[in-house]
Structure formats: structure tokens, C-alpha cells
């Protein structure tokens, strides 16, 4: 395989990673918007303590999902592209 073919393969891999990462970023964005909506609900001040605890649990769950998606998509970048 000559250098040009190797570069083509590398660029194709990078393009696939960019598409994958963009998809993960879109999913993270949706989850962050859900978190914003929950935070706005909690600011209204007309929720019981139990309702606030449920919203807080949802926020924590969504935050963990965002972090996991980000971490996983970065691992794939490091493993497939940068080596």
C-alpha cells in the first residue's frame, strides 16, 4: 500500500469518527436540553420536596448519561484515530 492509499484510509477513518462524534454530540445536546427544562421547572417554586427530589434524580441521571456518552466517544477517537 502506498502513502496515498494509507492517507485515504486514515481520512476515511477520521471522517467516520467525526460522524460518530457528531451523532453523540447531538444526543448529548438533547439530554442537556432536557436538563434545562427540568431546572426551569424547579425554579417555579411550586413543587413539593418529593417532586424536587424526583427532578434532582432525573438531573443526576441525565448528567451521568451525558458524561458517559462523551467519555465513550472520546475513547473511540483515541483508540481508532490517534494510534
Biopython code that builds the backbone (N, CA, C, O; Angstrom):
import numpy as np
from Bio.PDB.StructureBuilder import StructureBuilder

atoms = [
    (1, "UNK", "N", (0.846, -1.173, 0.000)),
    (1, "UNK", "CA", (0.000, 0.000, 0.000)),
    (1, "UNK", "C", (0.893, 1.239, 0.000)),
    (1, "UNK", "O", (1.802, 1.360, 0.821)),
    (2, "UNK", "N", (0.629, 2.143, -0.916)),
    (2, "UNK", "CA", (1.456, 3.343, -0.969)),
    (2, "UNK", "C", (0.924, 4.406, 0.000)),
    (2, "UNK", "O", (-0.136, 4.252, 0.606)),
    (3, "UNK", "N", (1.691, 5.475, 0.120)),
    (3, "UNK", "CA", (1.370, 6.525, 1.086)),
    (3, "UNK", "C", (0.009, 7.155, 0.807)),
    (3, "UNK", "O", (-0.725, 7.491, 1.737)),
    (4, "UNK", "N", (-0.319, 7.313, -0.444)),
    (4, "UNK", "CA", (-1.597, 7.940, -0.809)),
    (4, "UNK", "C", (-2.781, 7.081, -0.349)),
    (4, "UNK", "O", (-3.767, 7.603, 0.171)),
    (5, "UNK", "N", (-2.679, 5.785, -0.541)),
    (5, "UNK", "CA", (-3.742, 4.880, -0.095)),
    (5, "UNK", "C", (-3.860, 4.876, 1.428)),
    (5, "UNK", "O", (-4.964, 4.831, 1.971)),
    (6, "UNK", "N", (-2.724, 4.924, 2.107)),
    (6, "UNK", "CA", (-2.738, 4.978, 3.570)),
    (6, "UNK", "C", (-3.402, 6.256, 4.059)),
    (6, "UNK", "O", (-4.184, 6.226, 5.009)),
    (7, "UNK", "N", (-3.095, 7.379, 3.413)),
    (7, "UNK", "CA", (-3.730, 8.642, 3.785)),
    (7, "UNK", "C", (-5.235, 8.597, 3.543)),
    (7, "UNK", "O", (-6.017, 9.106, 4.346)),
    (8, "UNK", "N", (-5.630, 7.992, 2.441)),
    (8, "UNK", "CA", (-7.056, 7.877, 2.135)),
    (8, "UNK", "C", (-7.772, 7.088, 3.223)),
    (8, "UNK", "O", (-8.846, 7.480, 3.679)),
    (9, "UNK", "N", (-7.179, 5.985, 3.632)),
    (9, "UNK", "CA", (-7.774, 5.168, 4.694)),
    (9, "UNK", "C", (-7.851, 5.959, 5.992)),
    (9, "UNK", "O", (-8.863, 5.917, 6.692)),
    (10, "UNK", "N", (-6.783, 6.676, 6.312)),
    (10, "UNK", "CA", (-6.766, 7.481, 7.533)),
    (10, "UNK", "C", (-7.859, 8.543, 7.500)),
    (10, "UNK", "O", (-8.567, 8.733, 8.489)),
    (11, "UNK", "N", (-8.002, 9.235, 6.378)),
    (11, "UNK", "CA", (-9.028, 10.280, 6.260)),
    (11, "UNK", "C", (-10.429, 9.686, 6.342)),
    (11, "UNK", "O", (-11.328, 10.294, 6.923)),
    (12, "UNK", "N", (-10.619, 8.505, 5.764)),
    (12, "UNK", "CA", (-11.925, 7.845, 5.852)),
    (12, "UNK", "C", (-12.249, 7.473, 7.298)),
    (12, "UNK", "O", (-13.389, 7.615, 7.739)),
    (13, "UNK", "N", (-11.245, 6.997, 8.032)),
    (13, "UNK", "CA", (-11.448, 6.672, 9.444)),
    (13, "UNK", "C", (-11.786, 7.926, 10.242)),
    (13, "UNK", "O", (-12.679, 7.910, 11.089)),
    (14, "UNK", "N", (-11.074, 8.999, 9.968)),
    (14, "UNK", "CA", (-11.340, 10.245, 10.680)),
    (14, "UNK", "C", (-12.734, 10.770, 10.363)),
    (14, "UNK", "O", (-13.420, 11.278, 11.250)),
    (15, "UNK", "N", (-13.159, 10.654, 9.114)),
    (15, "UNK", "CA", (-14.498, 11.082, 8.731)),
    (15, "UNK", "C", (-15.549, 10.258, 9.467)),
    (15, "UNK", "O", (-16.543, 10.807, 9.944)),
    (16, "UNK", "N", (-15.341, 8.958, 9.562)),
    (16, "UNK", "CA", (-16.280, 8.104, 10.290)),
    (16, "UNK", "C", (-16.345, 8.507, 11.758)),
    (16, "UNK", "O", (-17.424, 8.541, 12.351)),
    (17, "UNK", "N", (-15.183, 8.813, 12.346)),
    (17, "UNK", "CA", (-15.182, 9.233, 13.742)),
    (17, "UNK", "C", (-15.916, 10.557, 13.901)),
    (17, "UNK", "O", (-16.677, 10.719, 14.855)),
    (18, "UNK", "N", (-15.710, 11.502, 12.999)),
    (18, "UNK", "CA", (-16.383, 12.800, 13.081)),
    (18, "UNK", "C", (-17.900, 12.606, 13.009)),
    (18, "UNK", "O", (-18.642, 13.238, 13.759)),
    (19, "UNK", "N", (-18.353, 11.745, 12.120)),
    (19, "UNK", "CA", (-19.791, 11.475, 12.011)),
    (19, "UNK", "C", (-20.318, 10.856, 13.304)),
    (19, "UNK", "O", (-21.381, 11.233, 13.798)),
    (20, "UNK", "N", (-19.565, 9.908, 13.841)),
    (20, "UNK", "CA", (-19.960, 9.261, 15.094)),
    (20, "UNK", "C", (-19.997, 10.280, 16.229)),
    (20, "UNK", "O", (-20.957, 10.332, 16.997)),
    (21, "UNK", "N", (-18.959, 11.076, 16.326)),
    (21, "UNK", "CA", (-18.869, 12.078, 17.401)),
    (21, "UNK", "C", (-19.998, 13.095, 17.269)),
    (21, "UNK", "O", (-20.581, 13.494, 18.277)),
    (22, "UNK", "N", (-20.315, 13.519, 16.059)),
    (22, "UNK", "CA", (-21.408, 14.470, 15.861)),
    (22, "UNK", "C", (-22.729, 13.867, 16.316)),
    (22, "UNK", "O", (-23.548, 14.551, 16.930)),
    (23, "UNK", "N", (-22.936, 12.603, 16.020)),
    (23, "UNK", "CA", (-24.147, 11.929, 16.476)),
    (23, "UNK", "C", (-24.207, 11.911, 18.004)),
    (23, "UNK", "O", (-25.258, 12.178, 18.585)),
    (24, "UNK", "N", (-23.096, 11.603, 18.649)),
    (24, "UNK", "CA", (-23.057, 11.590, 20.109)),
    (24, "UNK", "C", (-23.294, 12.991, 20.673)),
    (24, "UNK", "O", (-23.980, 13.145, 21.684)),
    (25, "UNK", "N", (-22.733, 14.005, 20.028)),
    (25, "UNK", "CA", (-22.948, 15.384, 20.474)),
    (25, "UNK", "C", (-24.414, 15.781, 20.336)),
    (25, "UNK", "O", (-24.943, 16.496, 21.187)),
    (26, "UNK", "N", (-25.071, 15.329, 19.278)),
    (26, "UNK", "CA", (-26.499, 15.609, 19.109)),
    (26, "UNK", "C", (-27.311, 14.977, 20.237)),
    (26, "UNK", "O", (-28.224, 15.602, 20.777)),
    (27, "UNK", "N", (-26.979, 13.743, 20.587)),
    (27, "UNK", "CA", (-27.676, 13.066, 21.683)),
    (27, "UNK", "C", (-27.415, 13.793, 23.000)),
    (27, "UNK", "O", (-28.333, 13.987, 23.796)),
    (28, "UNK", "N", (-26.157, 14.198, 23.230)),
    (28, "UNK", "CA", (-25.828, 14.929, 24.453)),
    (28, "UNK", "C", (-26.587, 16.247, 24.510)),
    (28, "UNK", "O", (-27.053, 16.648, 25.576)),
    (29, "UNK", "N", (-26.715, 16.924, 23.371)),
    (29, "UNK", "CA", (-27.438, 18.189, 23.317)),
    (29, "UNK", "C", (-28.903, 17.997, 23.717)),
    (29, "UNK", "O", (-29.457, 18.812, 24.454)),
    (30, "UNK", "N", (-29.527, 16.929, 23.237)),
    (30, "UNK", "CA", (-30.914, 16.635, 23.610)),
    (30, "UNK", "C", (-31.036, 16.433, 25.119)),
    (30, "UNK", "O", (-31.972, 16.929, 25.747)),
    (31, "UNK", "N", (-30.096, 15.709, 25.687)),
    (31, "UNK", "CA", (-30.135, 15.446, 27.125)),
    (31, "UNK", "C", (-29.898, 16.730, 27.921)),
    (31, "UNK", "O", (-30.512, 16.935, 28.968)),
    (32, "UNK", "N", (-29.015, 17.585, 27.431)),
    (32, "UNK", "CA", (-28.779, 18.861, 28.106)),
    (32, "UNK", "C", (-30.014, 19.754, 28.040)),
    (32, "UNK", "O", (-30.308, 20.472, 28.996)),
    (33, "UNK", "N", (-30.733, 19.720, 26.935)),
    (33, "UNK", "CA", (-31.983, 20.480, 26.838)),
    (33, "UNK", "C", (-33.020, 19.947, 27.827)),
    (33, "UNK", "O", (-33.758, 20.723, 28.433)),
    (34, "UNK", "N", (-33.073, 18.632, 27.987)),
    (34, "UNK", "CA", (-33.974, 18.045, 28.985)),
    (34, "UNK", "C", (-33.593, 18.525, 30.386)),
    (34, "UNK", "O", (-34.457, 18.829, 31.207)),
    (35, "UNK", "N", (-32.292, 18.588, 30.642)),
    (35, "UNK", "CA", (-31.820, 19.062, 31.944)),
    (35, "UNK", "C", (-32.229, 20.513, 32.164)),
    (35, "UNK", "O", (-32.623, 20.885, 33.269)),
    (36, "UNK", "N", (-32.140, 21.328, 31.129)),
    (36, "UNK", "CA", (-32.530, 22.737, 31.231)),
    (36, "UNK", "C", (-34.016, 22.858, 31.552)),
    (36, "UNK", "O", (-34.408, 23.665, 32.394)),
    (37, "UNK", "N", (-34.843, 22.055, 30.880)),
    (37, "UNK", "CA", (-36.280, 22.080, 31.141)),
    (37, "UNK", "C", (-36.580, 21.699, 32.588)),
    (37, "UNK", "O", (-37.427, 22.317, 33.233)),
    (38, "UNK", "N", (-35.892, 20.690, 33.093)),
    (38, "UNK", "CA", (-36.088, 20.264, 34.480)),
    (38, "UNK", "C", (-35.679, 21.386, 35.433)),
    (38, "UNK", "O", (-36.382, 21.666, 36.404)),
    (39, "UNK", "N", (-34.554, 22.021, 35.157)),
    (39, "UNK", "CA", (-34.087, 23.114, 36.012)),
    (39, "UNK", "C", (-35.086, 24.269, 36.007)),
    (39, "UNK", "O", (-35.334, 24.884, 37.044)),
    (40, "UNK", "N", (-35.654, 24.561, 34.845)),
    (40, "UNK", "CA", (-36.636, 25.642, 34.762)),
    (40, "UNK", "C", (-37.902, 25.298, 35.541)),
    (40, "UNK", "O", (-38.492, 26.174, 36.173)),
    (41, "UNK", "N", (-38.328, 24.032, 35.507)),
    (41, "UNK", "CA", (-39.491, 23.606, 36.291)),
    (41, "UNK", "C", (-39.232, 23.810, 37.778)),
    (41, "UNK", "O", (-40.106, 24.263, 38.518)),
    (42, "UNK", "N", (-38.025, 23.471, 38.199)),
    (42, "UNK", "CA", (-37.717, 23.556, 39.628)),
    (42, "UNK", "C", (-37.659, 25.002, 40.113)),
    (42, "UNK", "O", (-37.846, 25.264, 41.301)),
    (43, "UNK", "N", (-37.403, 25.943, 39.204)),
    (43, "UNK", "CA", (-37.333, 27.356, 39.589)),
    (43, "UNK", "C", (-38.708, 27.959, 39.843)),
    (43, "UNK", "O", (-38.804, 29.029, 40.444)),
    (44, "UNK", "N", (-39.762, 27.305, 39.406)),
    (44, "UNK", "CA", (-41.102, 27.853, 39.568)),
    (44, "UNK", "C", (-41.495, 27.991, 41.032)),
    (44, "UNK", "O", (-42.284, 28.867, 41.385)),
    (45, "UNK", "N", (-40.950, 27.134, 41.881)),
    (45, "UNK", "CA", (-41.172, 27.262, 43.311)),
    (45, "UNK", "C", (-42.458, 26.641, 43.820)),
    (45, "UNK", "O", (-42.751, 26.751, 45.010)),
    (46, "UNK", "N", (-43.232, 25.995, 42.970)),
    (46, "UNK", "CA", (-44.496, 25.411, 43.423)),
    (46, "UNK", "C", (-44.439, 23.885, 43.494)),
    (46, "UNK", "O", (-45.463, 23.219, 43.337)),
    (47, "UNK", "N", (-43.265, 23.335, 43.727)),
    (47, "UNK", "CA", (-43.086, 21.888, 43.786)),
    (47, "UNK", "C", (-42.873, 21.438, 45.228)),
    (47, "UNK", "O", (-42.301, 22.154, 46.049)),
    (48, "UNK", "N", (-43.345, 20.246, 45.501)),
    (48, "UNK", "CA", (-43.126, 19.678, 46.830)),
    (48, "UNK", "C", (-41.690, 19.164, 46.930)),
    (48, "UNK", "O", (-40.972, 19.066, 45.935)),
    (49, "UNK", "N", (-41.302, 18.846, 48.139)),
    (49, "UNK", "CA", (-39.963, 18.299, 48.354)),
    (49, "UNK", "C", (-39.793, 16.995, 47.583)),
    (49, "UNK", "O", (-38.737, 16.748, 47.000)),
    (50, "UNK", "N", (-40.819, 16.170, 47.579)),
    (50, "UNK", "CA", (-40.756, 14.905, 46.843)),
    (50, "UNK", "C", (-40.585, 15.125, 45.352)),
    (50, "UNK", "O", (-39.807, 14.430, 44.698)),
    (51, "UNK", "N", (-41.316, 16.094, 44.815)),
    (51, "UNK", "CA", (-41.197, 16.403, 43.389)),
    (51, "UNK", "C", (-39.803, 16.927, 43.054)),
    (51, "UNK", "O", (-39.234, 16.588, 42.016)),
    (52, "UNK", "N", (-39.264, 17.754, 43.942)),
    (52, "UNK", "CA", (-37.906, 18.269, 43.731)),
    (52, "UNK", "C", (-36.878, 17.142, 43.766)),
    (52, "UNK", "O", (-35.920, 17.144, 42.993)),
    (53, "UNK", "N", (-37.080, 16.185, 44.662)),
    (53, "UNK", "CA", (-36.156, 15.050, 44.737)),
    (53, "UNK", "C", (-36.205, 14.216, 43.462)),
    (53, "UNK", "O", (-35.173, 13.743, 42.985)),
    (54, "UNK", "N", (-37.406, 14.034, 42.909)),
    (54, "UNK", "CA", (-37.545, 13.292, 41.653)),
    (54, "UNK", "C", (-36.829, 14.034, 40.529)),
    (54, "UNK", "O", (-36.104, 13.429, 39.739)),
    (55, "UNK", "N", (-37.039, 15.352, 40.462)),
    (55, "UNK", "CA", (-36.376, 16.148, 39.422)),
    (55, "UNK", "C", (-34.861, 16.110, 39.584)),
    (55, "UNK", "O", (-34.127, 16.036, 38.599)),
    (56, "UNK", "N", (-34.396, 16.162, 40.827)),
    (56, "UNK", "CA", (-32.961, 16.109, 41.082)),
    (56, "UNK", "C", (-32.385, 14.767, 40.639)),
    (56, "UNK", "O", (-31.294, 14.712, 40.071)),
    (57, "UNK", "N", (-33.114, 13.692, 40.897)),
    (57, "UNK", "CA", (-32.657, 12.366, 40.463)),
    (57, "UNK", "C", (-32.593, 12.304, 38.937)),
    (57, "UNK", "O", (-31.653, 11.739, 38.378)),
    (58, "UNK", "N", (-33.590, 12.884, 38.263)),
    (58, "UNK", "CA", (-33.578, 12.917, 36.796)),
    (58, "UNK", "C", (-32.386, 13.716, 36.281)),
    (58, "UNK", "O", (-31.723, 13.314, 35.325)),
    (59, "UNK", "N", (-32.119, 14.855, 36.927)),
    (59, "UNK", "CA", (-30.962, 15.671, 36.528)),
    (59, "UNK", "C", (-29.665, 14.890, 36.677)),
    (59, "UNK", "O", (-28.820, 14.893, 35.782)),
    (60, "UNK", "N", (-29.517, 14.229, 37.805)),
    (60, "UNK", "CA", (-28.300, 13.448, 38.041)),
    (60, "UNK", "C", (-28.149, 12.327, 37.025)),
    (60, "UNK", "O", (-27.048, 12.063, 36.543)),
    (61, "UNK", "N", (-29.262, 11.666, 36.699)),
    (61, "UNK", "CA", (-29.233, 10.581, 35.728)),
    (61, "UNK", "C", (-28.847, 11.104, 34.348)),
    (61, "UNK", "O", (-27.992, 10.524, 33.679)),
    (62, "UNK", "N", (-29.468, 12.188, 33.925)),
    (62, "UNK", "CA", (-29.145, 12.766, 32.617)),
    (62, "UNK", "C", (-27.691, 13.235, 32.565)),
    (62, "UNK", "O", (-27.010, 13.047, 31.557)),
    (63, "UNK", "N", (-27.218, 13.847, 33.655)),
    (63, "UNK", "CA", (-25.832, 14.291, 33.706)),
    (63, "UNK", "C", (-24.861, 13.132, 33.563)),
    (63, "UNK", "O", (-23.848, 13.238, 32.872)),
    (64, "UNK", "N", (-25.176, 12.025, 34.221)),
    (64, "UNK", "CA", (-24.324, 10.832, 34.119)),
    (64, "UNK", "C", (-24.344, 10.275, 32.696)),
    (64, "UNK", "O", (-23.319, 9.819, 32.191)),
    (65, "UNK", "N", (-25.510, 10.313, 32.052)),
    (65, "UNK", "CA", (-25.604, 9.835, 30.673)),
    (65, "UNK", "C", (-24.760, 10.693, 29.734)),
    (65, "UNK", "O", (-24.066, 10.170, 28.862)),
    (66, "UNK", "N", (-24.824, 12.007, 29.914)),
    (66, "UNK", "CA", (-24.037, 12.915, 29.070)),
    (66, "UNK", "C", (-22.551, 12.633, 29.245)),
    (66, "UNK", "O", (-21.808, 12.541, 28.268)),
    (67, "UNK", "N", (-22.127, 12.497, 30.495)),
    (67, "UNK", "CA", (-20.707, 12.226, 30.754)),
    (67, "UNK", "C", (-20.283, 10.897, 30.139)),
    (67, "UNK", "O", (-19.210, 10.802, 29.543)),
    (68, "UNK", "N", (-21.120, 9.869, 30.278)),
    (68, "UNK", "CA", (-20.787, 8.551, 29.725)),
    (68, "UNK", "C", (-20.693, 8.600, 28.199)),
    (68, "UNK", "O", (-19.779, 8.019, 27.615)),
    (69, "UNK", "N", (-21.628, 9.285, 27.558)),
    (69, "UNK", "CA", (-21.585, 9.410, 26.094)),
    (69, "UNK", "C", (-20.322, 10.135, 25.645)),
    (69, "UNK", "O", (-19.671, 9.731, 24.681)),
    (70, "UNK", "N", (-19.985, 11.205, 26.350)),
    (70, "UNK", "CA", (-18.794, 11.975, 25.998)),
    (70, "UNK", "C", (-17.532, 11.140, 26.190)),
    (70, "UNK", "O", (-16.665, 11.094, 25.317)),
    (71, "UNK", "N", (-17.442, 10.482, 27.340)),
    (71, "UNK", "CA", (-16.263, 9.651, 27.615)),
    (71, "UNK", "C", (-16.111, 8.535, 26.588)),
    (71, "UNK", "O", (-15.013, 8.294, 26.087)),
    (72, "UNK", "N", (-17.211, 7.856, 26.276)),
    (72, "UNK", "CA", (-17.150, 6.728, 25.345)),
    (72, "UNK", "C", (-16.748, 7.186, 23.948)),
    (72, "UNK", "O", (-15.929, 6.539, 23.294)),
    (73, "UNK", "N", (-17.315, 8.287, 23.490)),
    (73, "UNK", "CA", (-16.976, 8.739, 22.130)),
    (73, "UNK", "C", (-15.535, 9.233, 22.051)),
    (73, "UNK", "O", (-14.919, 9.159, 20.988)),
    (74, "UNK", "N", (-14.992, 9.730, 23.145)),
    (74, "UNK", "CA", (-13.586, 10.140, 23.147)),
    (74, "UNK", "C", (-12.651, 8.928, 23.167)),
    (74, "UNK", "O", (-11.582, 8.964, 22.558)),
    (75, "UNK", "N", (-13.044, 7.863, 23.859)),
    (75, "UNK", "CA", (-12.234, 6.641, 23.874)),
    (75, "UNK", "C", (-12.090, 6.091, 22.471)),
    (75, "UNK", "O", (-11.004, 5.681, 22.061)),
    (76, "UNK", "N", (-13.181, 6.083, 21.744)),
    (76, "UNK", "CA", (-13.146, 5.574, 20.372)),
    (76, "UNK", "C", (-12.226, 6.430, 19.522)),
    (76, "UNK", "O", (-11.486, 5.907, 18.689)),
    (77, "UNK", "N", (-12.265, 7.750, 19.723)),
    (77, "UNK", "CA", (-11.363, 8.638, 18.981)),
    (77, "UNK", "C", (-9.921, 8.260, 19.259)),
    (77, "UNK", "O", (-9.126, 8.095, 18.334)),
    (78, "UNK", "N", (-9.588, 8.124, 20.516)),
    (78, "UNK", "CA", (-8.206, 7.838, 20.891)),
    (78, "UNK", "C", (-7.753, 6.477, 20.389)),
    (78, "UNK", "O", (-6.604, 6.324, 19.973)),
    (79, "UNK", "N", (-8.625, 5.501, 20.421)),
    (79, "UNK", "CA", (-8.247, 4.146, 20.038)),
    (79, "UNK", "C", (-8.122, 4.002, 18.523)),
    (79, "UNK", "O", (-7.154, 3.413, 18.041)),
    (80, "UNK", "N", (-9.076, 4.525, 17.771)),
    (80, "UNK", "CA", (-9.109, 4.267, 16.332)),
    (80, "UNK", "C", (-8.370, 5.301, 15.496)),
    (80, "UNK", "O", (-7.811, 4.955, 14.455)),
    (81, "UNK", "N", (-8.350, 6.521, 15.906)),
    (81, "UNK", "CA", (-7.839, 7.578, 15.044)),
    (81, "UNK", "C", (-6.408, 7.971, 15.402)),
    (81, "UNK", "O", (-5.564, 8.122, 14.520)),
    (82, "UNK", "N", (-6.142, 8.131, 16.671)),
    (82, "UNK", "CA", (-4.874, 8.737, 17.058)),
    (82, "UNK", "C", (-3.719, 7.747, 17.143)),
    (82, "UNK", "O", (-2.565, 8.161, 17.255)),
    (83, "UNK", "N", (-4.003, 6.457, 17.092)),
    (83, "UNK", "CA", (-2.902, 5.490, 17.162)),
    (83, "UNK", "C", (-2.207, 5.347, 15.833)),
    (83, "UNK", "O", (-1.257, 4.573, 15.712)),
]
sb = StructureBuilder()
sb.init_structure("model")
sb.init_model(0)
sb.init_chain("A")
sb.init_seg("    ")
for serial, (resi, resn, name, xyz) in enumerate(atoms, 1):
    if name == "N":
        sb.init_residue(resn, " ", resi, " ")
    sb.init_atom(name, np.array(xyz, "f"), 0.0, 1.0, " ", f" {name:<3s}", serial, name[0])
structure = sb.get_structure()
